[in-house]
């Protein structure tokens, strides 16, 4: 569950020694969950490793792309949604 920091930490620990050569985030595609995943996993990427997040569309494309993120998009109109 990318919305839950503790579950993300547990999954990262369960996945191995806690250091990754590469992380590919192909998850829920919402700004919130991508940010949460980055915060938890980026520190676990080895020096020289890669962190790849795909579908960085955030709120740009309209309701069919929001994946439950419409309230955040409405409240933060004009805020950049890509990082």
N, CA, C and O atoms as a GROMACS GRO file, in nm:
protein
  332
    1UNK      N    1   0.085  -0.118   0.000
    1UNK     CA    2   0.000   0.000   0.000
    1UNK      C    3   0.089   0.124   0.000
    1UNK      O    4   0.152   0.155   0.101
    2UNK      N    5   0.096   0.192  -0.111
    2UNK     CA    6   0.183   0.308  -0.125
    2UNK      C    7   0.134   0.430  -0.047
    2UNK      O    8   0.204   0.530  -0.038
    3UNK      N    9   0.016   0.422   0.010
    3UNK     CA   10  -0.035   0.533   0.090
    3UNK      C   11   0.013   0.523   0.235
    3UNK      O   12  -0.002   0.619   0.310
    4UNK      N   13   0.070   0.410   0.274
    4UNK     CA   14   0.106   0.382   0.413
    4UNK      C   15   0.258   0.368   0.425
    4UNK      O   16   0.316   0.271   0.377
    5UNK      N   17   0.321   0.467   0.490
    5UNK     CA   18   0.467   0.466   0.503
    5UNK      C   19   0.518   0.339   0.570
    5UNK      O   20   0.618   0.281   0.526
    6UNK      N   21   0.452   0.295   0.676
    6UNK     CA   22   0.499   0.177   0.749
    6UNK      C   23   0.495   0.052   0.662
    6UNK      O   24   0.588  -0.029   0.665
    7UNK      N   25   0.388   0.035   0.586
    7UNK     CA   26   0.380  -0.081   0.496
    7UNK      C   27   0.486  -0.074   0.386
    7UNK      O   28   0.540  -0.177   0.347
    8UNK      N   29   0.515   0.046   0.338
    8UNK     CA   30   0.621   0.062   0.239
    8UNK      C   31   0.756   0.023   0.299
    8UNK      O   32   0.835  -0.047   0.235
    9UNK      N   33   0.783   0.068   0.422
    9UNK     CA   34   0.909   0.032   0.489
    9UNK      C   35   0.919  -0.119   0.508
    9UNK      O   36   1.025  -0.177   0.485
   10UNK      N   37   0.811  -0.180   0.550
   10UNK     CA   38   0.811  -0.326   0.569
   10UNK      C   39   0.838  -0.398   0.437
   10UNK      O   40   0.917  -0.493   0.433
   11UNK      N   41   0.773  -0.354   0.331
   11UNK     CA   42   0.793  -0.417   0.200
   11UNK      C   43   0.938  -0.402   0.153
   11UNK      O   44   0.996  -0.496   0.099
   12UNK      N   45   0.995  -0.285   0.175
   12UNK     CA   46   1.134  -0.262   0.135
   12UNK      C   47   1.228  -0.352   0.213
   12UNK      O   48   1.323  -0.406   0.157
   13UNK      N   49   1.203  -0.368   0.342
   13UNK     CA   50   1.286  -0.455   0.425
   13UNK      C   51   1.270  -0.601   0.383
   13UNK      O   52   1.368  -0.675   0.375
   14UNK      N   53   1.147  -0.642   0.356
   14UNK     CA   54   1.120  -0.779   0.314
   14UNK      C   55   1.182  -0.812   0.179
   14UNK      O   56   1.210  -0.928   0.150
   15UNK      N   57   1.202  -0.709   0.096
   15UNK     CA   58   1.252  -0.731  -0.040
   15UNK      C   59   1.402  -0.763  -0.044
   15UNK      O   60   1.452  -0.808  -0.146
   16UNK      N   61   1.471  -0.741   0.065
   16UNK     CA   62   1.614  -0.770   0.063
   16UNK      C   63   1.687  -0.703   0.176
   16UNK      O   64   1.629  -0.671   0.280
   17UNK      N   65   1.814  -0.682   0.154
   17UNK     CA   66   1.901  -0.628   0.258
   17UNK      C   67   1.878  -0.479   0.283
   17UNK      O   68   1.942  -0.420   0.370
   18UNK      N   69   1.788  -0.419   0.208
   18UNK     CA   70   1.757  -0.279   0.230
   18UNK      C   71   1.832  -0.184   0.139
   18UNK      O   72   1.814  -0.063   0.148
   19UNK      N   73   1.915  -0.237   0.051
   19UNK     CA   74   1.986  -0.155  -0.047
   19UNK      C   75   1.955  -0.209  -0.185
   19UNK      O   76   1.967  -0.329  -0.210
   20UNK      N   77   1.916  -0.120  -0.276
   20UNK     CA   78   1.875  -0.162  -0.410
   20UNK      C   79   1.967  -0.100  -0.515
   20UNK      O   80   2.010   0.014  -0.501
   21UNK      N   81   1.995  -0.175  -0.618
   21UNK     CA   82   2.068  -0.121  -0.733
   21UNK      C   83   1.974  -0.037  -0.819
   21UNK      O   84   2.017   0.061  -0.882
   22UNK      N   85   1.846  -0.075  -0.822
   22UNK     CA   86   1.749  -0.003  -0.902
   22UNK      C   87   1.610  -0.017  -0.841
   22UNK      O   88   1.574  -0.124  -0.791
   23UNK      N   89   1.535   0.090  -0.846
   23UNK     CA   90   1.394   0.089  -0.807
   23UNK      C   91   1.316   0.140  -0.927
   23UNK      O   92   1.350   0.242  -0.986
   24UNK      N   93   1.211   0.067  -0.963
   24UNK     CA   94   1.120   0.109  -1.070
   24UNK      C   95   0.981   0.122  -1.009
   24UNK      O   96   0.918   0.022  -0.975
   25UNK      N   97   0.934   0.245  -0.996
   25UNK     CA   98   0.802   0.270  -0.940
   25UNK      C   99   0.700   0.271  -1.054
   25UNK      O  100   0.693   0.365  -1.133
   26UNK      N  101   0.621   0.165  -1.060
   26UNK     CA  102   0.512   0.152  -1.156
   26UNK      C  103   0.386   0.122  -1.076
   26UNK      O  104   0.315   0.025  -1.102
   27UNK      N  105   0.360   0.208  -0.978
   27UNK     CA  106   0.252   0.183  -0.884
   27UNK      C  107   0.122   0.250  -0.920
   27UNK      O  108   0.071   0.234  -1.031
   28UNK      N  109   0.067   0.324  -0.825
   28UNK     CA  110  -0.068   0.380  -0.838
   28UNK      C  111  -0.075   0.504  -0.927
   28UNK      O  112  -0.185   0.546  -0.963
   29UNK      N  113   0.037   0.562  -0.962
   29UNK     CA  114   0.041   0.677  -1.054
   29UNK      C  115  -0.027   0.802  -1.000
   29UNK      O  116  -0.071   0.887  -1.078
   30UNK      N  117  -0.036   0.816  -0.870
   30UNK     CA  118  -0.087   0.940  -0.813
   30UNK      C  119   0.030   1.014  -0.750
   30UNK      O  120   0.127   0.952  -0.707
   31UNK      N  121   0.021   1.146  -0.744
   31UNK     CA  122   0.129   1.226  -0.689
   31UNK      C  123   0.160   1.184  -0.546
   31UNK      O  124   0.277   1.168  -0.511
   32UNK      N  125   0.058   1.165  -0.465
   32UNK     CA  126   0.078   1.129  -0.325
   32UNK      C  127   0.154   0.998  -0.310
   32UNK      O  128   0.252   0.991  -0.236
   33UNK      N  129   0.110   0.894  -0.380
   33UNK     CA  130   0.173   0.764  -0.362
   33UNK      C  131   0.313   0.760  -0.422
   33UNK      O  132   0.401   0.692  -0.368
   34UNK      N  133   0.335   0.831  -0.532
   34UNK     CA  134   0.469   0.836  -0.589
   34UNK      C  135   0.565   0.909  -0.497
   34UNK      O  136   0.681   0.869  -0.483
   35UNK      N  137   0.517   1.016  -0.434
   35UNK     CA  138   0.600   1.089  -0.338
   35UNK      C  139   0.633   1.000  -0.218
   35UNK      O  140   0.749   0.992  -0.177
   36UNK      N  141   0.532   0.934  -0.162
   36UNK     CA  142   0.555   0.845  -0.048
   36UNK      C  143   0.658   0.738  -0.080
   36UNK      O  144   0.749   0.713  -0.002
   37UNK      N  145   0.643   0.677  -0.195
   37UNK     CA  146   0.735   0.570  -0.235
   37UNK      C  147   0.876   0.624  -0.251
   37UNK      O  148   0.972   0.560  -0.208
   38UNK      N  149   0.890   0.742  -0.312
   38UNK     CA  150   1.021   0.803  -0.328
   38UNK      C  151   1.085   0.831  -0.192
   38UNK      O  152   1.203   0.801  -0.172
   39UNK      N  153   1.009   0.887  -0.099
   39UNK     CA  154   1.062   0.920   0.034
   39UNK      C  155   1.114   0.795   0.104
   39UNK      O  156   1.218   0.800   0.169
   40UNK      N  157   1.044   0.684   0.092
   40UNK     CA  158   1.083   0.562   0.161
   40UNK      C  159   1.197   0.489   0.087
   40UNK      O  160   1.289   0.439   0.151
   41UNK      N  161   1.190   0.483  -0.045
   41UNK     CA  162   1.286   0.399  -0.118
   41UNK      C  163   1.413   0.469  -0.164
   41UNK      O  164   1.517   0.404  -0.174
   42UNK      N  165   1.408   0.598  -0.191
   42UNK     CA  166   1.527   0.667  -0.239
   42UNK      C  167   1.648   0.649  -0.146
   42UNK      O  168   1.758   0.623  -0.194
   43UNK      N  169   1.631   0.661  -0.014
   43UNK     CA  170   1.746   0.641   0.075
   43UNK      C  171   1.803   0.498   0.070
   43UNK      O  172   1.914   0.474   0.117
   44UNK      N  173   1.727   0.405   0.014
   44UNK     CA  174   1.772   0.266   0.008
   44UNK      C  175   1.839   0.231  -0.126
   44UNK      O  176   1.881   0.117  -0.146
   45UNK      N  177   1.848   0.329  -0.216
   45UNK     CA  178   1.916   0.305  -0.344
   45UNK      C  179   2.066   0.323  -0.322
   45UNK      O  180   2.111   0.425  -0.269
   46UNK      N  181   2.143   0.223  -0.364
   46UNK     CA  182   2.289   0.229  -0.349
   46UNK      C  183   2.346   0.348  -0.425
   46UNK      O  184   2.289   0.390  -0.526
   47UNK      N  185   2.458   0.403  -0.379
   47UNK     CA  186   2.526   0.507  -0.457
   47UNK      C  187   2.554   0.457  -0.599
   47UNK      O  188   2.606   0.347  -0.617
   48UNK      N  189   2.519   0.537  -0.697
   48UNK     CA  190   2.536   0.497  -0.837
   48UNK      C  191   2.418   0.419  -0.891
   48UNK      O  192   2.416   0.382  -1.009
   49UNK      N  193   2.318   0.392  -0.804
   49UNK     CA  194   2.200   0.317  -0.847
   49UNK      C  195   2.100   0.406  -0.919
   49UNK      O  196   2.125   0.525  -0.940
   50UNK      N  197   1.988   0.348  -0.955
   50UNK     CA  198   1.886   0.417  -1.034
   50UNK      C  199   1.752   0.414  -0.962
   50UNK      O  200   1.715   0.313  -0.902
   51UNK      N  201   1.679   0.525  -0.971
   51UNK     CA  202   1.541   0.533  -0.924
   51UNK      C  203   1.459   0.581  -1.043
   51UNK      O  204   1.478   0.693  -1.091
   52UNK      N  205   1.369   0.498  -1.090
   52UNK     CA  206   1.288   0.530  -1.208
   52UNK      C  207   1.142   0.528  -1.167
   52UNK      O  208   1.093   0.431  -1.110
   53UNK      N  209   1.073   0.637  -1.198
   53UNK     CA  210   0.928   0.644  -1.174
   53UNK      C  211   0.864   0.672  -1.309
   53UNK      O  212   0.902   0.765  -1.380
   54UNK      N  213   0.766   0.591  -1.344
   54UNK     CA  214   0.702   0.610  -1.474
   54UNK      C  215   0.561   0.666  -1.457
   54UNK      O  216   0.501   0.657  -1.350
   55UNK      N  217   0.511   0.723  -1.564
   55UNK     CA  218   0.378   0.786  -1.566
   55UNK      C  219   0.370   0.901  -1.467
   55UNK      O  220   0.287   0.899  -1.375
   56UNK      N  221   0.455   1.000  -1.485
   56UNK     CA  222   0.459   1.116  -1.396
   56UNK      C  223   0.356   1.221  -1.437
   56UNK      O  224   0.388   1.340  -1.443
   57UNK      N  225   0.236   1.179  -1.466
   57UNK     CA  226   0.136   1.272  -1.516
   57UNK      C  227   0.064   1.349  -1.407
   57UNK      O  228   0.008   1.455  -1.434
   58UNK      N  229   0.062   1.299  -1.285
   58UNK     CA  230  -0.005   1.369  -1.176
   58UNK      C  231  -0.146   1.409  -1.210
   58UNK      O  232  -0.228   1.323  -1.242
   59UNK      N  233  -0.177   1.538  -1.205
   59UNK     CA  234  -0.311   1.590  -1.228
   59UNK      C  235  -0.329   1.648  -1.367
   59UNK      O  236  -0.429   1.715  -1.393
   60UNK      N  237  -0.236   1.625  -1.456
   60UNK     CA  238  -0.235   1.697  -1.583
   60UNK      C  239  -0.345   1.656  -1.681
   60UNK      O  240  -0.388   1.739  -1.761
   61UNK      N  241  -0.391   1.533  -1.678
   61UNK     CA  242  -0.473   1.484  -1.789
   61UNK      C  243  -0.621   1.475  -1.764
   61UNK      O  244  -0.695   1.434  -1.853
   62UNK      N  245  -0.669   1.511  -1.648
   62UNK     CA  246  -0.812   1.509  -1.625
   62UNK      C  247  -0.858   1.391  -1.541
   62UNK      O  248  -0.778   1.306  -1.504
   63UNK      N  249  -0.987   1.386  -1.512
   63UNK     CA  250  -1.044   1.292  -1.414
   63UNK      C  251  -1.012   1.146  -1.440
   63UNK      O  252  -0.993   1.070  -1.345
   64UNK      N  253  -1.006   1.103  -1.565
   64UNK     CA  254  -0.983   0.961  -1.591
   64UNK      C  255  -0.843   0.916  -1.550
   64UNK      O  256  -0.817   0.796  -1.540
   65UNK      N  257  -0.752   1.010  -1.526
   65UNK     CA  258  -0.614   0.977  -1.489
   65UNK      C  259  -0.587   0.998  -1.340
   65UNK      O  260  -0.475   0.973  -1.296
   66UNK      N  261  -0.684   1.044  -1.262
   66UNK     CA  262  -0.656   1.087  -1.126
   66UNK      C  263  -0.641   0.974  -1.026
   66UNK      O  264  -0.576   0.992  -0.922
   67UNK      N  265  -0.697   0.859  -1.052
   67UNK     CA  266  -0.683   0.743  -0.964
   67UNK      C  267  -0.713   0.780  -0.818
   67UNK      O  268  -0.634   0.748  -0.729
   68UNK      N  269  -0.824   0.845  -0.794
   68UNK     CA  270  -0.862   0.877  -0.657
   68UNK      C  271  -0.794   1.001  -0.602
   68UNK      O  272  -0.805   1.029  -0.483
   69UNK      N  273  -0.724   1.075  -0.685
   69UNK     CA  274  -0.647   1.189  -0.640
   69UNK      C  275  -0.718   1.322  -0.670
   69UNK      O  276  -0.656   1.428  -0.659
   70UNK      N  277  -0.845   1.318  -0.709
   70UNK     CA  278  -0.915   1.439  -0.753
   70UNK      C  279  -0.921   1.546  -0.645
   70UNK      O  280  -0.902   1.664  -0.675
   71UNK      N  281  -0.946   1.509  -0.520
   71UNK     CA  282  -0.954   1.609  -0.414
   71UNK      C  283  -0.823   1.685  -0.399
   71UNK      O  284  -0.823   1.808  -0.387
   72UNK      N  285  -0.712   1.612  -0.401
   72UNK     CA  286  -0.581   1.678  -0.389
   72UNK      C  287  -0.561   1.773  -0.506
   72UNK      O  288  -0.517   1.886  -0.487
   73UNK      N  289  -0.593   1.729  -0.626
   73UNK     CA  290  -0.575   1.813  -0.744
   73UNK      C  291  -0.660   1.938  -0.737
   73UNK      O  292  -0.614   2.047  -0.773
   74UNK      N  293  -0.785   1.924  -0.691
   74UNK     CA  294  -0.874   2.039  -0.680
   74UNK      C  295  -0.822   2.140  -0.577
   74UNK      O  296  -0.829   2.260  -0.599
   75UNK      N  297  -0.769   2.091  -0.466
   75UNK     CA  298  -0.721   2.178  -0.359
   75UNK      C  299  -0.587   2.243  -0.393
   75UNK      O  300  -0.552   2.346  -0.334
   76UNK      N  301  -0.513   2.187  -0.485
   76UNK     CA  302  -0.379   2.235  -0.514
   76UNK      C  303  -0.365   2.278  -0.659
   76UNK      O  304  -0.260   2.259  -0.721
   77UNK      N  305  -0.470   2.336  -0.713
   77UNK     CA  306  -0.467   2.380  -0.852
   77UNK      C  307  -0.350   2.476  -0.874
   77UNK      O  308  -0.329   2.570  -0.797
   78UNK      N  309  -0.276   2.451  -0.978
   78UNK     CA  310  -0.162   2.535  -1.010
   78UNK      C  311  -0.031   2.488  -0.949
   78UNK      O  312   0.075   2.538  -0.985
   79UNK      N  313  -0.038   2.392  -0.857
   79UNK     CA  314   0.085   2.339  -0.796
   79UNK      C  315   0.146   2.239  -0.893
   79UNK      O  316   0.075   2.152  -0.944
   80UNK      N  317   0.276   2.248  -0.920
   80UNK     CA  318   0.339   2.149  -1.009
   80UNK      C  319   0.318   2.009  -0.953
   80UNK      O  320   0.332   1.987  -0.833
   81UNK      N  321   0.283   1.915  -1.040
   81UNK     CA  322   0.254   1.780  -0.993
   81UNK      C  323   0.359   1.680  -1.038
   81UNK      O  324   0.340   1.560  -1.020
   82UNK      N  325   0.467   1.726  -1.094
   82UNK     CA  326   0.573   1.635  -1.136
   82UNK      C  327   0.700   1.674  -1.062
   82UNK      O  328   0.724   1.791  -1.036
   83UNK      N  329   0.779   1.573  -1.028
   83UNK     CA  330   0.904   1.600  -0.958
   83UNK      C  331   1.015   1.522  -1.021
   83UNK      O  332   1.130   1.530  -0.977
   0.00000   0.00000   0.00000
